[in-house]
Amino acid sequence: MSHVEGLDGAEVRLDVACRVYEAMSEALARDVDDLVVVTHGYAATFVVAAWIGMPIEAAGHVAFHVRSGSITTLREDDFFHNRAVLAVGETAHLQR
């Protein structure tokens, strides 16, 4: 997660993950029934990883590929508060 691509000042994957995890923590602390998160495809991996509670150290081992304009649906169970990934990168709405 700390691999440097050779560009001065460029963020490494860990930097992006830390920013996304912090933003998700703040967003999930809100007392709302529904939440919409808009992000680039690269950062979407970290949104899903944070949602399911994956330790940030392990997030470098996963990639959830999403197309531009796609929708990923996440849901928390009202009773047990389990978090589910219902759909990743759905694009059916783009076919209309």
C-alpha positions in Angstrom: 0.0 0.0 0.0 3.0 2.3 0.3 4.5 1.6 -3.2 5.8 4.9 -4.7 5.0 5.2 -8.4 7.9 7.6 -9.0 5.9 10.8 -9.2 7.0 13.5 -6.7 4.3 14.3 -4.3 1.9 11.6 -5.6 -0.3 9.9 -3.0 0.4 6.3 -2.4 -2.5 3.8 -2.1 -2.3 3.9 1.7 -2.8 7.7 1.7 -5.9 7.4 -0.4 -7.2 4.6 1.8 -6.6 6.6 5.0 -8.6 9.6 3.6 -11.5 7.4 2.4 -11.6 5.4 5.7 -11.7 8.7 7.7 -14.5 10.1 5.4 -16.5 6.9 5.7 -16.1 6.9 9.5 -17.5 10.5 9.6 -20.3 9.7 7.1 -21.4 6.5 9.0 -21.5 8.4 12.3 -24.3 10.5 10.9 -27.8 9.7 12.2 -29.4 9.2 8.8 -31.4 6.4 7.2 -29.9 6.7 3.7 -26.5 7.9 2.6 -25.1 8.5 -0.9 -21.3 8.4 -1.4 -20.0 9.6 -4.8 -16.4 8.8 -5.6 -14.0 7.7 -8.3 -13.7 4.1 -9.1 -10.3 3.7 -7.6 -11.5 5.0 -4.2 -14.6 2.9 -4.4 -12.6 -0.1 -3.3 -11.8 1.7 0.0 -15.4 2.7 0.5 -16.5 -0.9 0.3 -13.6 -2.1 2.4 -14.3 0.5 5.1 -18.0 -0.4 5.0 -17.4 -4.1 5.7 -14.9 -3.3 8.4 -11.9 -4.6 6.6 -8.7 -3.5 8.4 -6.9 -0.9 6.4 -3.8 -3.0 6.3 -5.7 -5.7 4.4 -7.4 -3.2 2.0 -4.3 -3.4 -0.3 -5.3 -7.0 -1.2 -8.7 -6.2 -2.7 -10.0 -4.4 -5.7 -13.6 -3.7 -6.5 -13.7 -2.6 -10.1 -16.5 -0.2 -10.9 -17.2 1.6 -14.2 -17.9 5.3 -14.4 -21.4 6.1 -13.5 -22.0 2.7 -11.9 -23.9 2.2 -8.6 -22.7 0.1 -5.7 -25.4 -0.8 -3.2 -24.5 -1.3 0.5 -27.0 -2.1 3.2 -26.9 -2.5 7.0 -29.4 -4.9 8.6 -31.7 -3.0 11.0 -31.7 -5.8 13.6 -28.2 -7.3 13.8 -26.5 -4.3 12.1 -24.6 -6.6 9.7 -23.3 -4.8 6.7 -23.9 -6.3 3.3 -22.5 -5.6 -0.2 -25.6 -6.0 -2.4 -24.2 -4.9 -5.7 -20.9 -3.7 -7.0 -20.6 -1.5 -10.1 -24.1 -2.0 -11.5 -24.6 -0.3 -14.8 -28.1 -1.4 -15.9 -29.4 2.2 -15.5 -26.9 3.3 -18.1 -28.5 1.2 -20.8 -31.7 3.2 -21.0 
